[in-house]
Structure formats: structure tokens, C-alpha cells
Amino acid sequence: MGNLGTTEIILIALVFVIFFGAKKIPELAQGLGKGIREFRKAAREVQDDVDTDAKKIENRSSESKG
């Protein structure tokens, strides 16, 4: 389980065309791409905040020891 063959990919694409129509698929893909970009941007910002806070905590603990 987990590996998709050519036949499965073609079948999935065909189902998409049937359900959404050929004109709607690029719009859906564009929306999905924007959503993924926004998610990555938000995840990057959260990671930057965590890193910044960790450095602040690290600096405070080293100052109190020294």
C-alpha cells in the first residue's frame, strides 16, 4: 500500500475531470498551491518565533550562570 501506479494516477485524474470539469481543475490547483504557500509561510514564521524565544531563554540562562 502507498505506491501509486500509472493506472491509478490516470484513474484519479479521470475522476477529477468528471467531477470538476476540465476548466475548473486549474482553478482548484491554483487555490491548492496558494494554500500550501500560506501554510509554509505560517509554519516558517512559527519556527522563527520558536528559535528567537529559545535564543532569548538560552541567553538569560547563560547570563544568570555567569
WOVENNOR-V737040 format. One record per helix or strand of 3 or more residues. SS is the DSSP state (H for helix, E for strand). FROM is the first residue (numbers start at 0). LEN is the number of residues. If there is no record, write none. Layout:
# WOVENNOR-V737040
SS;FROM;LEN / SS;FROM;LEN
This chain:
# WOVENNOR-V737040
H;5;15 / H;21;44
